[in-house]
Each structure stands twice: as structure tokens, then as C-alpha cells.
Amino acid sequence: MYAGRVVETGPAEAIFTDPQHPYTIGLMASVPGLRGPRTRLSTVPGIVPSIETMPEGCRFRTRCPFARPRCETEPPLAEILPDHRAACHFAPLEQKLEGAA
């Protein structure tokens, strides 16, 4: 969930092994490891907009590394794999953004 909207849903294993929303990917990257050397945690850049300044369309677009003009329209929570849904115009990311990052 991001800014009051569900952005990804599915079986826990799918979410942890193959996240498909950029916010979920950012969250997974910020989880500290339990083994090995301590390293600086990854963060999701920017801040959550206040309810008064929430952008139109995808609420994550002002912080998203993949944002494009089409993100100004709200993406549906669409099935990308069986029982795995993501609210991103570009999910599944590895197919629709190949070479873009």
C-alpha cells in the first residue's frame, strides 16, 4: 500500500521474490540483511506527498524511477501473474521496461 492505495497484492513468496511495483521493489531493497557485514540501507527517494498535494494518477510517480507521462493517469490493479496484481502501467517490469533503467 502506498499513500492509501493498494499498489501490489499476491502470495507472499511472489511479492518477496518477484516484486512488480517500483514502490515494493524499493521496500524490498531497504530490508537489512541478517548476515554479512552491515551496510547502509537503501531508501526510496523523496517523501510521501501530503493528502493536499497528492499527484493525479499514480501516487508514486513523483518518486518513481520509471515514471513517464502516462503515469499521470491512475493505473489499474491488474493481474500480471496468476494471483499477483500490481498497479503500475509498466508491470511486468522486466518485460515492459527492458533496457529503460
Residue pairs with C-beta under 8 A, 6 or more apart in sequence:
1 7
2 21
2 23
2 48
2 59
2 60
3 48
3 49
3 54
3 59
3 60
4 59
5 59
5 87
6 77
6 87
7 21
7 23
7 24
7 60
7 77
7 86
7 87
7 88
8 15
8 19
8 20
8 21
8 23
8 24
8 84
8 85
8 86
8 87
9 77
9 84
9 85
10 81
10 83
10 84
10 85
11 83
11 84
14 81
14 83
14 84
15 24
15 84
16 28
18 81
18 84
19 25
19 27
19 28
20 80
20 81
20 84
20 86
20 88
20 91
20 92
20 93
21 60
21 86
21 87
21 88
21 91
22 60
22 64
22 65
22 66
22 88
22 93
23 44
23 60
23 63
23 64
24 86
25 93
26 42
26 43
26 44
27 44
29 42
30 41
30 42
30 43
30 44
32 38
32 41
33 39
44 63
45 63
46 62
46 63
47 63
49 55
49 59
49 62
55 61
55 62
55 72
56 72
56 73
56 74
57 71
57 72
57 73
57 74
57 75
58 64
58 67
58 71
58 72
58 73
58 74
58 75
58 87
58 88
58 89
61 67
61 71
61 72
64 71
65 101
66 88
66 90
66 93
66 97
66 100
66 101
68 89
68 90
70 89
71 89
73 89
74 87
75 87
75 88
75 89
76 87
77 85
77 86
77 87
78 85
78 86
78 87
78 91
79 85
80 86
80 91
80 92
81 92
86 92
89 96
90 96
90 97
